[in-house]
Amino acid sequence: MSTTPPPGWYRDPNAPHWERWWDGTAWTEHRRAPGLPGQPSASPPAGAGPSRVKAVALVAAGAVLVAAVVTGAVLLGRDGGGGGTADPATGTRSAAPTSAPTATSSPSPAASADGDPSVAVDQLNGITLPLPEGWEKPENVAQDDVVMTTHGVYDCPAGVGLCRHGLVITRTATAAEGTTPETLARRDIQDAADEAYERNAIGQRLYGGITSQRTVASGQVAVAGRAGYFVRRLVRTAEGPGGYVESLVFPSSTGTQAPVLVRFVFDAGPDGPPPADMDRITKGIRPIGDTTTGGGVGSSIGPSS
């Protein structure tokens, strides 16, 4: 049994917004705009000789081009059942075009935060950190967990490499269940000091090594509405003025609420950023998309014994 459709107007497979005449065996060059619902089917114009066919084809092609330019629409056909128009040549059905949504979706909180020049973003831990004056988002920094730096670089005190006066680093802290922010901060502070002022990741002593260090502040602190803990040390080095390092730990407000570790590394002396910037940054840490969450738990920022 033959499955070839009978002669009639069908959707043109090459221009779905037009109808084309199928003569029962092949496509002709006759096209027309789709008929309105209930409009009776019409046969192609009579007397369509070779020259007539060429003329109709040229007019139809021009109409298709004009329609595409005016509407700017691209209608895509797809295979599938229901609500489509049969293609006589292939036996498949092309779905009726669907309207494109007119409303634009709002950007996600993460995307909005990334575009804010006043904050640094840690997507993994779901937080933003304010950029105080003199600070910027990292550029040309090999260490991938640095979220902000002071402007510019200088020759390191030991005469090897280039240094920055300030860095802020964020990480997800590795901790067993039940470990407190205080325990994690106290464990991390020595590693923070060594990595910043003893030897870097490739074994260089950019400051000639650490000669002494002492804790100058520690205590509970409210961070993004959660109770955290910080430990701050003053580090003296063989070369240069030394610096301040701080380990701050607090529970994340996203996902598994794994502890977030923030490390501050500030050069001491007149060229380094003021230690008060550590407090300013801590006070301004927020969950991504939340500009209002502040303190409310823990103690205020400041030294404690």
Residue, then its C-alpha position, 0 to 999 in steps of 0.5 A: m500500500s502506498t503511503t504517499p500523501p495526496p496532492g495538496w498544500y503542506r508546510d514547506p520543509n525549506a521555509p516552514h512559515w510558507e505552504r508549498w504545493w505537493d502534486g502527489t509525487a514531488w514538490t512544485e514551485h508554488r508557495r503561499a502564506p499559510g491559510l487561516p483556520g477553516q479556509p478551504s484548500a486551493s489548487p495551484p494556479a492554472g497554466a503554470g508552464p516552465s516560465r511561469v514556474k520560474a517566476v513564481a519561484l523567484v517571487a516566493a523566494g523574495a517573499v521568504l527573504v522579506a518575511a525573514v528580515v521583517t520578523g527576524a524569526v527563525l522557526l525550527g522544525r523537529d521530529g515528534g508526534g502531536g500538533g505538527t504538520a506532515d512533511p509529504a517527502t519524508g513522512t515526518r512531522s514538524a512541530a508548530p513553532t513555539s513562542a519565545p519567552t518575552a520576560t528576561s530572567s533575573p541574574s542569579p545572586a552569584a552572577s550579580a555578586d561577581g559583577d560587583p566591583s566592591v566585593a570579592v566572591d568565594q563561590l565555593n564557600g558561598i560568601t562575599l568579602p568587601l574590598p577596602e580602599g587600597w585592595e583589589k581582586p587578584e590579577n596575575v596571582a599564581q595561588d588560586d585561593v587568593v580572593m583579594t590583594t593590595h595594589g601592586v607588587y614590590d621586590c621581596p626583602a630577601g632579594v628573591g621574587l616579588c611580594r605583595h603587602g597584603l593577601v586575603i585567602t579563603r579555603t574550606a577547612t578540613a575538619a572532623e565532625g564536631t571540631t569547633p572554629e576555635t580549634l581549627a583556627r588555633r591549628d591553622i595559625q602556625d601553618a598560615a605564618d609559615e606559608a606566608y613568612e617562612r617558606n613559600a610553596i616552592g621553598q623560597r625564603l622571601y623574608g629570610g625566615i621567621t625569627s619570632q612570633r606572638t599572638v596579639a589577638s584571639g577570640q570569638v567573633a560574629v561572621a555572616g550571622r554565625a559564631g566564628y573564631f580568630v587568632r592573630r599573630l605578629v611575625r618578625t622576620a630576618e629581612g623586612p618588617g615582618g607582618y601580621v597573619e590571622s586565621l579566621v574560621f566560621p561555619s558556612s551558611t551553604g551546603t553542608q555548612a563546612p567550616v570556612l577558613v579565611r587567612f589574612v597576611f599583612d606586611a607590618g610597617p608603614d607600607g603594609p595595610p592597617p591591621a584594622d582592615m582585617d576587622r573591616i573585612t571580617k565585619g563585611i563578610r556576607p552569604i552570596g546574595d545577602t547584603t543584610t546579614g551581619g552580626g548577632v552571635g558571638s562577641s564583637i571583634g577585638p582582642s581577647s585573652 
